Amino acid sequence: MSIFRAAIIGGGNIADKNHIPALKQLSDQVDIVAICGREQTKARALADKHGIPHAFANTADLYRECSPDLVVICTPNYLHYPQTIEALEHNCHIFCEKPPALTAQDAQKMADLALQKGRVLAYNFQLRQTSEWSLLMRCQTDGLLGDIYHIKAHFLRRRGIPGWGYFTNKSMQGGGALMDLGVHVLDLALCALGYPSPEHVLGNTYDMIGKTGGKGLMGSWHPETFEVEDAAMAYLSFSNKASIMLSSSFALNTQADKDRNLEVFGTKGGVTLFPFSLHTELAGELADIQFPYLEDVDIQLKNTVAFLDACQGKPSNVCTGTQGAILQNVVDRIYQSAAT
């Protein structure tokens, strides 16, 4: 088996703590040859930290000198589209951080070009690799849920507006809580339904706390420069009458500091994802079945394996470019609904 030459674009925390360690555990499949960041000194420091030979401050030099087979894009949201297009033009496979892009139009162009070039475009939605999600998929395959017709998906923080980076900058991130948090559980909800496009989307967004300020649990933010939503709520309905209720927040006056979950309702059974519980009938009685021995797995490592499997033409459950375009279209429609 040939070894992929990989380059990391973006030298921030997600590259340092997630992607590089995962790739280094897969040295039999991939060799990290370069880091590319905005500042040469920082890129060089990160490369030295992880024993990576090359560091660049621009992608032109990266492609000219290293000719990678695949790139991992770990940059702010507004760069996902141009950097993915550039990588595809250099015939690279791409593993891109979420969300896919700033707009549905861009995400669709990315997916179309990947298909045209015969390259893999995948997104890093790691919750697909949890033991809980794998068990839900098994329950669905085994017919324990019947037909799924409604899903409640939420990813909420009480006061978790990030006090660093670009998370409150709309031009760079495209949005706030929905773009950063909500897309994770939206991906799972769409996946459970087979990734259809909804017929109808109703959404609302809010910036009440972000604009007025208050106590923060993830650092201080500046209300006067807060440009995104601190909460987004949506209702999606599909042609087969299935539906999704989606809630996400950076800041919401709720009890838990952080609450991330999926509730799945089917004709034969339902599931609460975290911790996993199956709600059904057993021996003629209502039953809640717990699974206390699920394996705690490295979901970043598993998602990186899934991406490399896709690059080698193997079966994979990584989020595809086509699915990413559908998801970004839903996100666009939520924002459009909220605005109108």
CORVENFEN-V479661 format. One record per residue. N is the residue number from 1. RES is the residue in one letter. PHI is phi in whole degrees, 0 to 359 (999 if undefined). D_LAST is the distance of its C-alpha to the last C-alpha in Angstrom with 2 decimals. Layout:
# CORVENFEN-V479661
n->N res->RES phi->PHI d_last->D_LAST
n->N res->RES phi->PHI d_last->D_LAST
This chain:
# CORVENFEN-V479661
n->1 res->M phi->999 d_last->52.98
n->2 res->S phi->286 d_last->51.80
n->3 res->I phi->261 d_last->50.07
n->4 res->F phi->286 d_last->46.67
n->5 res->R phi->268 d_last->46.49
n->6 res->A phi->248 d_last->43.33
n->7 res->A phi->234 d_last->41.61
n->8 res->I phi->258 d_last->39.14
n->9 res->I phi->251 d_last->36.53
n->10 res->G phi->110 d_last->35.36
n->11 res->G phi->249 d_last->37.83
n->12 res->G phi->270 d_last->35.92
n->13 res->N phi->296 d_last->36.32
n->14 res->I phi->295 d_last->34.76
n->15 res->A phi->287 d_last->37.34
n->16 res->D phi->294 d_last->40.17
n->17 res->K phi->265 d_last->39.72
n->18 res->N phi->250 d_last->38.18
n->19 res->H phi->288 d_last->38.65
n->20 res->I phi->296 d_last->42.01
n->21 res->P phi->301 d_last->43.80
n->22 res->A phi->295 d_last->42.59
n->23 res->L phi->296 d_last->43.70
n->24 res->K phi->292 d_last->47.02
n->25 res->Q phi->285 d_last->47.75
n->26 res->L phi->244 d_last->47.49
n->27 res->S phi->295 d_last->50.01
n->28 res->D phi->282 d_last->51.67
n->29 res->Q phi->244 d_last->48.60
n->30 res->V phi->214 d_last->47.05
n->31 res->D phi->236 d_last->48.34
n->32 res->I phi->282 d_last->46.08
n->33 res->V phi->257 d_last->47.35
n->34 res->A phi->200 d_last->44.99
n->35 res->I phi->244 d_last->42.35
n->36 res->C phi->234 d_last->40.10
n->37 res->G phi->226 d_last->38.37
n->38 res->R phi->291 d_last->37.27
n->39 res->E phi->242 d_last->40.56
n->40 res->Q phi->302 d_last->43.88
n->41 res->T phi->295 d_last->45.60
n->42 res->K phi->289 d_last->42.98
n->43 res->A phi->296 d_last->42.86
n->44 res->R phi->295 d_last->46.65
n->45 res->A phi->296 d_last->46.83
n->46 res->L phi->292 d_last->44.58
n->47 res->A phi->298 d_last->46.58
n->48 res->D phi->296 d_last->49.82
n->49 res->K phi->302 d_last->48.64
n->50 res->H phi->253 d_last->48.14
n->51 res->G phi->68 d_last->50.96
n->52 res->I phi->260 d_last->48.84
n->53 res->P phi->291 d_last->50.82
n->54 res->H phi->243 d_last->48.39
n->55 res->A phi->220 d_last->45.74
n->56 res->F phi->226 d_last->43.68
n->57 res->A phi->255 d_last->41.31
n->58 res->N phi->210 d_last->39.76
n->59 res->T phi->287 d_last->39.05
n->60 res->A phi->301 d_last->41.19
n->61 res->D phi->294 d_last->44.28
n->62 res->L phi->303 d_last->43.29
n->63 res->Y phi->290 d_last->43.15
n->64 res->R phi->291 d_last->46.20
n->65 res->E phi->265 d_last->48.44
n->66 res->C phi->244 d_last->47.41
n->67 res->S phi->46 d_last->46.02
n->68 res->P phi->291 d_last->44.16
n->69 res->D phi->273 d_last->43.55
n->70 res->L phi->215 d_last->40.40
n->71 res->V phi->232 d_last->38.06
n->72 res->V phi->248 d_last->36.10
n->73 res->I phi->260 d_last->33.03
n->74 res->C phi->236 d_last->32.42
n->75 res->T phi->255 d_last->30.49
n->76 res->P phi->304 d_last->27.13
n->77 res->N phi->305 d_last->24.10
n->78 res->Y phi->292 d_last->23.75
n->79 res->L phi->267 d_last->27.32
n->80 res->H phi->302 d_last->27.05
n->81 res->Y phi->295 d_last->26.20
n->82 res->P phi->296 d_last->28.88
n->83 res->Q phi->286 d_last->31.48
n->84 res->T phi->292 d_last->31.03
n->85 res->I phi->300 d_last->31.38
n->86 res->E phi->298 d_last->34.44
n->87 res->A phi->295 d_last->35.98
n->88 res->L phi->295 d_last->35.58
n->89 res->E phi->295 d_last->37.23
n->90 res->H phi->262 d_last->40.09
n->91 res->N phi->61 d_last->40.26
n->92 res->C phi->261 d_last->39.36
n->93 res->H phi->285 d_last->37.89
n->94 res->I phi->229 d_last->34.90
n->95 res->F phi->245 d_last->34.04
n->96 res->C phi->251 d_last->30.76
n->97 res->E phi->295 d_last->29.22
n->98 res->K phi->276 d_last->25.80
n->99 res->P phi->286 d_last->22.96
n->100 res->P phi->304 d_last->23.77
n->101 res->A phi->199 d_last->21.87
n->102 res->L phi->278 d_last->18.90
n->103 res->T phi->222 d_last->17.23
n->104 res->A phi->295 d_last->17.79
n->105 res->Q phi->300 d_last->19.48
n->106 res->D phi->295 d_last->21.95
n->107 res->A phi->298 d_last->22.69
n->108 res->Q phi->291 d_last->23.50
n->109 res->K phi->298 d_last->25.76
n->110 res->M phi->298 d_last->27.51
n->111 res->A phi->296 d_last->28.15
n->112 res->D phi->296 d_last->29.36
n->113 res->L phi->292 d_last->31.74
n->114 res->A phi->299 d_last->33.13
n->115 res->L phi->295 d_last->34.02
n->116 res->Q phi->297 d_last->35.49
n->117 res->K phi->276 d_last->37.58
n->118 res->G phi->69 d_last->38.62
n->119 res->R phi->249 d_last->37.59
n->120 res->V phi->275 d_last->36.00
n->121 res->L phi->243 d_last->32.54
n->122 res->A phi->224 d_last->31.80
n->123 res->Y phi->241 d_last->29.58
n->124 res->N phi->270 d_last->30.94
n->125 res->F phi->269 d_last->29.43
n->126 res->Q phi->287 d_last->32.60
n->127 res->L phi->297 d_last->31.80
n->128 res->R phi->296 d_last->32.82
n->129 res->Q phi->260 d_last->36.32
n->130 res->T phi->292 d_last->36.78
n->131 res->S phi->298 d_last->39.56
n->132 res->E phi->295 d_last->37.19
n->133 res->W phi->293 d_last->34.96
n->134 res->S phi->300 d_last->38.12
n->135 res->L phi->290 d_last->39.37
n->136 res->L phi->299 d_last->36.19
n->137 res->M phi->298 d_last->36.53
n->138 res->R phi->293 d_last->40.18
n->139 res->C phi->299 d_last->39.44
n->140 res->Q phi->293 d_last->37.01
n->141 res->T phi->298 d_last->39.61
n->142 res->D phi->280 d_last->42.34
n->143 res->G phi->80 d_last->40.50
n->144 res->L phi->285 d_last->40.33
n->145 res->L phi->259 d_last->36.65
n->146 res->G phi->72 d_last->36.66
n->147 res->D phi->268 d_last->33.32
n->148 res->I phi->281 d_last->30.39
n->149 res->Y phi->235 d_last->27.62
n->150 res->H phi->208 d_last->25.54
n->151 res->I phi->223 d_last->25.03
n->152 res->K phi->255 d_last->23.92
n->153 res->A phi->234 d_last->23.42
n->154 res->H phi->215 d_last->23.11
n->155 res->F phi->219 d_last->24.09
n->156 res->L phi->240 d_last->24.13
n->157 res->R phi->242 d_last->25.87
n->158 res->R phi->288 d_last->26.78
n->159 res->R phi->218 d_last->27.06
n->160 res->G phi->241 d_last->27.05
n->161 res->I phi->287 d_last->25.21
n->162 res->P phi->298 d_last->27.51
n->163 res->G phi->266 d_last->29.59
n->164 res->W phi->215 d_last->30.57
n->165 res->G phi->68 d_last->29.41
n->166 res->Y phi->245 d_last->26.02
n->167 res->F phi->295 d_last->23.79
n->168 res->T phi->256 d_last->21.84
n->169 res->N phi->260 d_last->21.61
n->170 res->K phi->293 d_last->18.28
n->171 res->S phi->294 d_last->19.94
n->172 res->M phi->268 d_last->22.63
n->173 res->Q phi->255 d_last->20.98
n->174 res->G phi->86 d_last->17.44
n->175 res->G phi->178 d_last->16.29
n->176 res->G phi->246 d_last->18.14
n->177 res->A phi->300 d_last->19.06
n->178 res->L phi->294 d_last->17.26
n->179 res->M phi->294 d_last->18.88
n->180 res->D phi->269 d_last->22.19
n->181 res->L phi->249 d_last->22.80
n->182 res->G phi->301 d_last->20.38
n->183 res->V phi->298 d_last->21.26
n->184 res->H phi->298 d_last->24.85
n->185 res->V phi->280 d_last->24.38
n->186 res->L phi->297 d_last->21.71
n->187 res->D phi->301 d_last->24.46
n->188 res->L phi->295 d_last->26.95
n->189 res->A phi->296 d_last->24.88
n->190 res->L phi->296 d_last->24.16
n->191 res->C phi->297 d_last->27.83
n->192 res->A phi->296 d_last->29.10
n->193 res->L phi->264 d_last->27.45
n->194 res->G phi->92 d_last->28.82
n->195 res->Y phi->59 d_last->25.76
n->196 res->P phi->275 d_last->23.88
n->197 res->S phi->268 d_last->20.40
n->198 res->P phi->289 d_last->18.18
n->199 res->E phi->285 d_last->17.33
n->200 res->H phi->229 d_last->14.20
n->201 res->V phi->226 d_last->12.00
n->202 res->L phi->238 d_last->10.12
n->203 res->G phi->223 d_last->9.50
n->204 res->N phi->224 d_last->9.45
n->205 res->T phi->234 d_last->11.02
n->206 res->Y phi->221 d_last->13.44
n->207 res->D phi->221 d_last->15.92
n->208 res->M phi->301 d_last->18.08
n->209 res->I phi->280 d_last->21.36
n->210 res->G phi->301 d_last->20.89
n->211 res->K phi->278 d_last->20.35
n->212 res->T phi->260 d_last->23.16
n->213 res->G phi->89 d_last->25.69
n->214 res->G phi->143 d_last->28.35
n->215 res->K phi->288 d_last->30.74
n->216 res->G phi->243 d_last->30.08
n->217 res->L phi->256 d_last->31.91
n->218 res->M phi->228 d_last->31.36
n->219 res->G phi->92 d_last->32.36
n->220 res->S phi->269 d_last->30.96
n->221 res->W phi->238 d_last->27.72
n->222 res->H phi->252 d_last->26.86
n->223 res->P phi->304 d_last->24.02
n->224 res->E phi->290 d_last->24.02
n->225 res->T phi->245 d_last->23.22
n->226 res->F phi->282 d_last->20.84
n->227 res->E phi->246 d_last->17.84
n->228 res->V phi->242 d_last->16.33
n->229 res->E phi->276 d_last->15.13
n->230 res->D phi->268 d_last->18.10
n->231 res->A phi->207 d_last->16.69
n->232 res->A phi->218 d_last->14.33
n->233 res->M phi->232 d_last->14.41
n->234 res->A phi->209 d_last->13.62
n->235 res->Y phi->233 d_last->15.11
n->236 res->L phi->245 d_last->16.27
n->237 res->S phi->234 d_last->18.33
n->238 res->F phi->240 d_last->20.86
n->239 res->S phi->297 d_last->22.97
n->240 res->N phi->268 d_last->25.92
n->241 res->K phi->77 d_last->24.03
n->242 res->A phi->294 d_last->24.18
n->243 res->S phi->211 d_last->21.38
n->244 res->I phi->228 d_last->20.48
n->245 res->M phi->254 d_last->19.26
n->246 res->L phi->242 d_last->18.53
n->247 res->S phi->225 d_last->18.80
n->248 res->S phi->214 d_last->19.52
n->249 res->S phi->204 d_last->20.34
n->250 res->F phi->277 d_last->22.30
n->251 res->A phi->213 d_last->22.78
n->252 res->L phi->206 d_last->22.66
n->253 res->N phi->280 d_last->25.25
n->254 res->T phi->236 d_last->26.91
n->255 res->Q phi->282 d_last->30.61
n->256 res->A phi->281 d_last->31.12
n->257 res->D phi->297 d_last->30.91
n->258 res->K phi->212 d_last->29.61
n->259 res->D phi->217 d_last->28.73
n->260 res->R phi->232 d_last->28.08
n->261 res->N phi->197 d_last->28.60
n->262 res->L phi->227 d_last->27.94
n->263 res->E phi->243 d_last->28.90
n->264 res->V phi->245 d_last->29.60
n->265 res->F phi->242 d_last->30.45
n->266 res->G phi->238 d_last->32.67
n->267 res->T phi->289 d_last->34.88
n->268 res->K phi->249 d_last->38.02
n->269 res->G phi->196 d_last->37.01
n->270 res->G phi->228 d_last->34.37
n->271 res->V phi->223 d_last->34.23
n->272 res->T phi->257 d_last->33.28
n->273 res->L phi->283 d_last->33.31
n->274 res->F phi->236 d_last->34.41
n->275 res->P phi->290 d_last->37.22
n->276 res->F phi->290 d_last->37.69
n->277 res->S phi->215 d_last->38.47
n->278 res->L phi->258 d_last->38.87
n->279 res->H phi->252 d_last->38.38
n->280 res->T phi->205 d_last->40.41
n->281 res->E phi->247 d_last->43.52
n->282 res->L phi->218 d_last->46.94
n->283 res->A phi->55 d_last->50.30
n->284 res->G phi->78 d_last->48.75
n->285 res->E phi->232 d_last->47.11
n->286 res->L phi->290 d_last->43.74
n->287 res->A phi->216 d_last->43.84
n->288 res->D phi->245 d_last->41.93
n->289 res->I phi->252 d_last->43.36
n->290 res->Q phi->262 d_last->43.15
n->291 res->F phi->228 d_last->43.89
n->292 res->P phi->283 d_last->45.38
n->293 res->Y phi->246 d_last->46.98
n->294 res->L phi->294 d_last->44.13
n->295 res->E phi->288 d_last->44.86
n->296 res->D phi->273 d_last->43.14
n->297 res->V phi->245 d_last->42.33
n->298 res->D phi->276 d_last->41.30
n->299 res->I phi->289 d_last->37.89
n->300 res->Q phi->291 d_last->37.60
n->301 res->L phi->299 d_last->41.01
n->302 res->K phi->295 d_last->40.24
n->303 res->N phi->288 d_last->37.02
n->304 res->T phi->293 d_last->39.00
n->305 res->V phi->300 d_last->41.65
n->306 res->A phi->298 d_last->39.07
n->307 res->F phi->296 d_last->37.88
n->308 res->L phi->295 d_last->41.51
n->309 res->D phi->301 d_last->42.24
n->310 res->A phi->298 d_last->39.52
n->311 res->C phi->297 d_last->41.03
n->312 res->Q phi->263 d_last->44.36
n->313 res->G phi->77 d_last->43.10
n->314 res->K phi->270 d_last->43.59
n->315 res->P phi->302 d_last->41.43
n->316 res->S phi->206 d_last->38.62
n->317 res->N phi->254 d_last->35.62
n->318 res->V phi->292 d_last->33.88
n->319 res->C phi->292 d_last->30.21
n->320 res->T phi->273 d_last->30.39
n->321 res->G phi->300 d_last->28.53
n->322 res->T phi->297 d_last->27.28
n->323 res->Q phi->295 d_last->25.97
n->324 res->G phi->299 d_last->24.39
n->325 res->A phi->293 d_last->22.46
n->326 res->I phi->297 d_last->21.18
n->327 res->L phi->300 d_last->20.20
n->328 res->Q phi->295 d_last->18.41
n->329 res->N phi->296 d_last->16.44
n->330 res->V phi->296 d_last->15.37
n->331 res->V phi->301 d_last->14.49
n->332 res->D phi->304 d_last->12.37
n->333 res->R phi->291 d_last->10.47
n->334 res->I phi->295 d_last->10.10
n->335 res->Y phi->296 d_last->8.73
n->336 res->Q phi->295 d_last->6.27
n->337 res->S phi->298 d_last->5.29
n->338 res->A phi->297 d_last->5.60
n->339 res->A phi->283 d_last->3.79
n->340 res->T phi->250 d_last->0.00
